Amino acid sequence: MSKDNTVRIVVVGNKGVGKTSLIVTCIKKSFQEKVGPKIPPVQIKGHDGSGQVTEIVDTSSKPEDQRNVDEQMKSADVICLVYDVTNDDSLHSIHQHWMPRIRELGIKVPVSLVGCKTDLRSGYRSKEQLKSVMDPIIEEFEEIESVIECSAKDKKKVENMFWFAQKSVLYPMSPICTPSDGSKTFREPCTAALRRVFVMYNKSKDDLLNDDELIDYQLRNFGNSLLPSAIGNIKNVINKSCTDGTYEDKITFRGFLSLHHLILSKGSSESLWTIFRKNGYNDRLELRKDYFIPTNISDLNSDEIVRVEFSDIGLDFLRERFHLYDIDGDGYLNSDELENFFEIYPDQPNPFIDYDFPKCCDAVYEDEDVKISERVFIDLWNMIITLDYKFALRCFSYIGFQVERNIDLNEAVEVYNDKDNIERKVYMGLVIGSNDCGKATFCHSSMNFSNDPDECKSQYNVGTGSNGNTIVLRIEHNLDILDNFMEIIEIIDMCDIIIMLFDQADPHSFQYIESCYDKLYQHFYNKSCVVVPTKIDLPQVNQRPNDPVTFCEDFNIPIYNDKHPDLFEDILNYTKSNQNLNTNDEWKWLKGIAVGTISLASLAVLYNYRENIQEIEFRKYLPKRNTN
């Protein structure tokens, strides 16, 4: 539809089939013996009381005007293809010319077939006769959503003709079922949407809708309640059409499907679309963007770097859902329970798969199964909302927050940009280092993962510290930072801390860090950075060409030992303590020229790489320096 939500109906057909007469009769409410060959576009309002405006566009039948007709069809919301019921040639042209032309132009809008001049034929075709004539055409061209025969002279079904055309735009049949399917079997996306709706309103999670849930469903979708007698009637109707539609006086999903199939078979696609749109779907039966992107995000300027986290309300919803689906009550979601949790998520087994699940978290491997605790489950949600908040909120909306909580999605998230001085709960770090310096081992050991880092290498790792803060670490395993400059800049801009690793047993390992820092200095200088020597169980060698300690002193970058038992907590605390400072432009400038003691020396976790450092209390964690 156009920006003002006007439905645009373009009327096409062979010369003399009665296109213009139909439009004029609809407008003037009377038949005109003489009409021009073509009239300008006109607007009407639907007779359903909705106030929906519809623009009807007449077209020329002259061959020289075909290009203009093509352009009009391209801009249509629905095409009314008119034929003369007394002229078989006009009927054949539907199959031989018009429908192939519509496909050739790549037009993907509903088509309504309109048979005109029934007053000149001895009676209407019976429903069976019309079906036998039209079925072969409709079977070949699924774009055809309706067929109606009418008479401009008798004023019979003329308004209905335009109403059916308008309805095919407002309440399209093609996403719901195949138009050529006389039984109106639901398409898979329609069945999936109804399944999601059923599961969301089934608050008891027993896969059966009880009376209270059915009343809630009716009230939330249609604005009116159900009397006990109406509930009984609904169940009776279901039982007549579906042998297993109810169980223990509750409605099964098969019964729920059967009920909506009956509604559709009576021509009420409006009811289904009311349900779908109330629950966030667009005309393709996908979640609308305005449903899963809350206004406190969409109202921000597009040039602002948005940071999004789940609020306490959002996290509480996820925790409640975790325990609801922990069927065996062992405090973990196993593979089957996790699959049930995401049953109504349409894209894949679960949204964590894209981020190397289960390798990315502290999953438990047991009897050839994988299971996750509540803490890890929340970590994973924090990870996906940090990495791609639009994707995360789409998943979050699919599992039913808006329905089950009956509140706006704004309540589920906290939104801010880089300049907001807000204490966050989730941070993101980038782990870089030369090849084979131990990036995966560092992430797994510092986060105390139980799985083997050699077997579970992952680009992402997520964990939560004792203070409740979460950090998502992205490892650059194969990306050559120096050769993929623009890509890494986008990643750095998302991060709160850069963790730079070097293999202290490889004399050339630190040179990679220096090169990266030199090339990306303007992007590193306003980020918290730390350096971590790895493989300290191996003999230490001098780094060439420069000493890591001198480099770190020049840029006020602390060095952490990768065997320090509290390394993960230390890095989290360091990231959090510098968060507010990093929003201050003066701090960024001071870091850039490396002046002042800043606050690093006050951190109990800070120590330096050399033996002659004043913080001797940490010397027991340091590798011995090779003086050769």
N, C-alpha and C positions, 0 to 999 in steps of 0.2 A: 504494500500500500504506500501511498505518497506520504510526505512528511505530516500533512494535516489529517492522516488516517482516512482519506477518501478512497473508497473502492472504485477502481476504474474498470468498467466493462466495455470491451471493444466488440462490436457486432460486425461479423463478416459473413460472406456467402456469395453465391452466384448472382448474376443479374436477374432481377425480377422475382426473387424468392420472397420478398416482403419485409426486408430488414427495416426500412424507414417507416413503413406503416406500423410495425410493431412498436417502435419507439414513440411515434406520434400518438398512437392509441393509449399507450401507458401514461403519457404526459397529459393529454387532453381528456382522458377518460371517455373518449368517443371515437368512433371510426371516421376517418376522413377519406372520401372517395378519391381525392386528388392530393398527392403529396409530391414534393420535389424529389429529385434523384438522390439527394443527400442533405441532411440537416446538420447544423453545428452541434457540438457537445452540449448535453443538458445534464442537470443534476436533479436527483430525487432523494427522498428520505425513505428508509426502510419502513415497512408497515408493521414491524414487530415492536414498535414503541421505543427502540433503542436510540433513535435519532441518528443512526449511522447514515452518512451521506454517501451516495453512489453517483458517480459520473458515468453517463452512457455515451459512447463515442460511435457515431455512424461512420461507415466507410463506403468508398466508391467501388463500383464493380467494373469500371473501365480498365482494360488491360494496361493502358499507359499510366494508371495510378497505382499499379501493383507495388512499386517501391514504397510509396507513402503508406499503403496498407500494411506492408511488412513492418515499417517503423511503428505504426500504431499498435500492432500486435506485440511488438517487443516491449512496449511500455504498459501493456495490459496487466491487470491483476487476475482477470478471468476473460476468456474468449467465448462469446456466444456464436456458435457456428450454425447459421440458419439454412434450412433446406425447405423445398416446396413438397408437401406430402403428395401432391398430384403430379409431380415431375420426377421420375426415377433418375433422370440424369443428374439432378441437383443432389440426390441422395448418394449416387455413385461418386460424385466429385468429392464427397467427404473422405472417402477411402482412397481415391486416386489422386487428388490434388491437395486439399486443404490440410489434412492431418500430416501427410509427408512434408508439406511446406513448413508447417509449424515446427516439426522436428528438425528440418534442415536449417532453420533459423536459430536453433538452440533454445527455443522458448520452452520454459518449464513452469507453466501456470495451468490451472484447471481449465478444462474445456467443457462447455455445456452445449449439447446438441438440441436445437430447437426446430421442430417441424411446424411449419406455418401453413395457413389456408385450409384448415380442417373443415371449414364451412363449405368448401367446394368438393369435398369428398363425401361419399355416402356413409357418414358416421365415422367415429373414431376407430382406430385399430384397437382390438382388445389388448389387454395387458400381455397375453400370451403371444399374440401376433406381433406386437411391437418388440417384445423380447426376442422373438425368433429372427426379426429383421436386424436388430441392433447388436445382438450378442457377438456375432463374428467381428463387427467393427470395434466394439468395446474391448473384446479379448485381445485384439491386436494393438489397440491404443489405450494404454492405462491412463492417459491424461484426461480421458472423458469421464467426468464424474456424475453427470446427470443427463437424462433424456426427457424432454417434455414436448408434447404436441399441443398447439394452441391456434386460436383464430383471432386476428385483429378485428375482423368485421363483427364477429359475435362477442368480442371482448372476453372470450373465454380463456382463462389461465394466462393472460398476458402479464398481469402483475406477478403471478406465480413464477413465470419464466425468469423475470429479473430478480425475484427474491431467491430462487434456486441458484442463480448465478452469483449473487452476493453471498449467499450462504456458503458456497463452495470456497470462497475466500476466507470468510470469517470462521467457518467451522469445516475445514477441509477433510474430506474422506480419505484421501490417498495415504496420509500417514497412519491412519487407523486400520484400514483394511483395503484389500485389492478391489477396485470398483467392479471388475469383471467377475468377481467371485459372488455368485448369487447368495451364498450362505453368509457372506460378510464375515469371514474368518479374520480374527485380529492378526495384524502383522506383528512381527517379533518386537519392534520398539514399543508398540502399543501395549502388548502383554507385559513387557518389562516395566513400563511406566505404571501400569495398574498394580503390578506386583509390589513396586516400591511404595505406592500409596497404601496398599493393604498392610504391608509390614510396618509402615510408620504409624498408622492408626491402631495397630494391634499392640497396645501398650503392655499387655500382659506377656507378649512374646511366646504365646502358645500356638501360634499359627491358626488361630480361630478368632473371629470377631464376635465378641459378646454384645449384649444389648446396649450397654453403656458406650462401648467403642463405636457401635453403629450410629448411635445418637450423636456422639461427638463428630463423627465423620459427616453426617448429614448437616449438622449445625455449622461446622467450620467451612463446608464447601458450598452450601446452598442457603445458609442464613436462616433456616427454620428447623425446628425439632421434629421428632417422630413420636407419635402416640403409640402406646402398647399395641393397639389394634393394627396400626400401620406396620409395625415391626412383624407382627404375626402374618400379615398379608404378604410382606416381602419374602418371608421364609417359605410360605406356601407356593408363591410363584417360582422361587428357586427350586423347590423340591419337585415341581411338576416338569421342569426342564432339565434337571440335573440330579441323577440318583445319589451322588455323594456331595451334594451342595451344602448340607448341614451335618453337624456332628455334635451330639449332646446339646442340642438346641442352640448351637453357635454356627456361624457361617464360615465354611471353609473357603480357601482361595478359589477352588473350582466353582463354588457357588457364587463367589464375588464376581468372577469372570462371567459366569452365566447371566447374572443379573444385568451387567453392563452390556452384554451382547443382546439381551432382550430390549434394553433401552435403545440401542443402536438400530435394531431391526425395525423399530417403530418410527424410524426416521429422526430420532432425537440426537443427532451428533452434537448439538449445542450442550447437552448435559455432560457429555464426556469431555468436551473442551473446557467447560466450566471447571471440572475437576482438575484437568491437567494444568490449566493456567493458574488456578488457586495454589497448586503445589509446585509452581516454578517452571513449568515447561513452555517452550516456544512451539512454533508450528511444525518444527522438525522433531518434536518430542525429545528435545535436549533441554537441559536446564538453561534458563535465560541468564544472561550476564548480570542483569539488574537484580536477580534473585540471590546470586552467590557473591556478588561484590557489594558490600554494604556502602551506604551513603557516606559514612565517615572516611571511606577511601575514595570513592568516585568523585567526591566534592573537592578533593585536593588537586592542585595544579599538576599537570602531567610531567613537568620538568622537575618536580621534587622527588628525591629518593625516598620512597616510602618504606618504613620498617613496620612489620605487622607481627603481633604475637597473639596467642590465645589469652583471653582474660581469664580470671578465676572462674567466671560462669561457664566459659567455653571448656576449660579444663575439667571442671566438675562434671559437665555433661559427658565428656569422654571417659572419665573414671567410672561414672555410673554405668555407662554402656559396657565398659570392660567387665565389670562384675556381673552384669546382666547376661553376658555371653560366656562367662566362665562357668560352664554347665557343671563340670565336675568339682568346682569349688577349691581347686588346688592353688589358686593365686596366680595362675598362668593361663594364657591363651595358647592352646596348641594349634596345629595346622587346620584341623576341622573347625574348631571354634572361631579361628580367625577368618576362615572362609565363610562361615555363617554370619559373622559380623559384617562382612563386606558383600553379602549376597546381593544387595540392591545397588552396589556400585557397578556401573556398566562396563568399564573398560578392560579390566584384567582382575586377577585374583585379589590384589589389594594395591593401594596407591604407593606403597613403599617399594614395590618391585623396581621402579625406575631409579631408585637410589641404592641399589645393590643389597636390598634386604635378602637374607638375614645377616649378611657379612658385615653390614655397617653398624651393628649394635651388639650389645652383650646378650645375644640370644643363647638359649640353652639347647644343646643337641643331646637328644635322649631317645634311644631305641629307634633310630632312623627317622625321628621326628624333630621338628624345631618348635620351641615354645618360647614365649616372651612374658616377662613379668609386667605388672602395672607400670612400674617406673620406666621400663624400656618402651612400653607402648606409648606412654606420654612423650618420651624422648623422640620417638619416631614422628609423632605429630608435630612436635616442636621443630624437628628437622625440616619437614616438607613445607611448613608455613614460612620458615626462614629462607629456604631456597627458592620457593615459588609460591607466593601467598595466593595467587589466583587459582592455581591448581589445587592447593590445600583447601581453600574455602569452597571450591566446587565439590571436592570429595566430602567435606564436612556437611555441606548442604544436602548432598545425596543421601547421607545416612540419617537425615531427618531432624536436625537441630530445631529448625523453625517450627516444625509440626509438633514435635514432642515437648518443646519448651513453650510454644505459643508466644514467643517474643521475637523481636527483630534481631537480625544477624549482627547489627551494631553492638549488641550486648555481649557477643561472644568473642570480640577481638579488641585489642588495644592498638591504636595506630599513631605513628609519629614519624617525623622525618629526622634527618641527621642533626638538625639544630635544636631539637627538643631536648631539654635537660631533664630526662626522665630515667629513673633507674629501671633498667630492663631485666628480664629474666633469662633471655636467650641471646647468645653471642655466636659469631661465626669467625672461624679462623682459617687461614690458608697455610698449608704445610708445604714448603718447598725445600729442595735440596738436590744434590747431584745424584746420578743413578747409583743404586745399590747403597745408599747411605743409611737405609733402615727406616724409611718413612712409615711404612705399614706397621713395623714392629714398634716404633715409637708410639703411634696412636693406640695400638692395642694394649701395650704394657702400661702406658700412662693412664689409660681409662680402665685398667684392670679387667679387660675382656677375658672371658674364659676360653674363647675359641683360638685356634692356631693362626697367627697372622700370615704364615706362609701359605696356608690353604684358604684363607679368607681375606685376601687382599681386596680392598674396596676403595673407591674414590672418595666416599663419604664415611665419616664415623661420627657418632653422636653419643654423648654421655652427660650425666648430671653430677655435680659435686655435692658435698655435704651441706653446703649453704643453700641448696635448692636451685642454683643457677645451672643452666645447660649451655654447652658449647657444641657447635657443629663444626667439624674439621673437614676441610676439603683437601685431599692430597693430589698433587700434580705428579702422577706416576710417569706418564709418557709425554706430556706436553713440554716441548722445549720453549721455555719462557722467552728466551732471547729471539726465537724465530717466530713466535706467535704473540707479538707485542699487543695488538689491539684486544685480542681475546682475554689475555691475562689482566689487562687494565680493568675490564668490566668485572672480572672476578674480584680484584683487589678492592674496587669501590664498594663491594658488598660486605667486605670483611671488617672485623673490629681489631683483629690481631694477625700479624704475619709471624709464623714460626719457621725459622730458618735453621735447617739441620745440616751438619757436615760430619763426615766420617773422620774422626780424629786419628785413625790409623792410615788414612789415605792422604798423602802430602798435597794433592791437588784438589781435594774436595771443597775446601773453603773458597777457592778461587771462583767457583760457580756462584756462591752467595754474593761475593763482592761484585761480580759482573752484573748479577740481577739487580742488586741495590743501586749500582751506578746507573744502569739503564732506566730503572724505574724510580729513581730517587724522588721525583716530584709527586709520585703516588704513594711512596712508602713513608714519606716524612711526616704525614699527618695520621699515621696509623701506629698503634702499639706494636712494637717489634721485639722479639726475643731470639736469641741464638742458643742452640742446643747441640753440643758435641755428642755424637753417638758412638757406639761400639767401644765404650771405655774399658771393656774387659780385654781389649787387644792393646798391644804396645802403642803408645802415643808417638807420633812423629811431628816434626815441625811442618807447618803449613806454608806453602809457597804460592805466590811470592811474598805475602804479607802475613803478619801475626794477627789472629782473630781478636786477641785482647786489645791491641792498638785500635783496630777497626771499631770495636764495640765502645771503647772509651771515646773515640772521636765523635760517635753518634749517640752516646748515652743509651746504648742498648745493653740490657742485662743478659748474662749467660746463665743457663740452667743446665744441670747435669741430668742426663736422661735416665740415670738410675736413682735419682732422688726419690724417696718413697712417696713424697707428697707433691710430685711434679704437676700432676693434673690440677690439684687444688690450687697450687701456686700460680699456675698460668691463668686459671679462672679468676682468681683474686686480682692478679695484676691487670687482666683485661677489664674487669669491673671497675677497679680503682682509677683506671685511666679513661674510662668512658666519658665522664663529664668534662675532664680536661681536654679531651680530643674535640669537643664541640666548640672550644674557645680558640679563636684565630691567633691570639697572642701565644698560646701554648704551642700551636703548630709552628709558629715562627721560632720560638725558643728551641724546640726540638730540632728544627732544621739547622740551627747554627751550634747546637750542642753546648748551651751554657746553663749554669745553675745546677744544683744538685737534684732538683725536682723532688719527687717523693720516693724514688726507687730505693734509696738507701734505708728508708724507714720500713721497708717490707722485710719481714723476718725470713722470707723465702729467697732473698737475693744473695747471690754469691758470684764470685768471679772465677775465671778459668785458671789464673795464675796462682802459684803458691804464695806469693808475697802480698796477697790481698789482705786487707785489714779485717774482713769478716771471717776470722779464723775458725769460728764455730762451725762453718760449713766445710772445712777442709777435709773432713772424713769422707765427704761425698765426691771429692774431686779426684780425677786421675792424676797420677804423678807425672810431672812434666819431664819429657825426655831432654836431657841437656846435651846430648851428643850432637 
